[in-house]
């Protein structure tokens, strides 16, 4: 049997995906307003709106209001955390 090397970044991505899936199943995929998304992510609403407007954050502008899928924000946060763990 060959020795296998533990790959921490790969393991971190696997765990992050599992956690995101469990959160999505428990929370649901509801649509958040700008204020709700900012509170959920822990940022000021102006910052979240700027990031959404420049395409950094996944969101959709409907009329004058921003809307965000909770699962898309979770995916974004998860991908950023695992990218910094590499």
Secondary structure, DSSP 8 states (H G I E B T S, - for coil): -------HHHHHHHHHHHHHHHHHHHH---EEEHHHHHHHHTS-HHHHHHHHHTTSS--EEETTEEEEEHHHHHHHHHHHHHHHH-
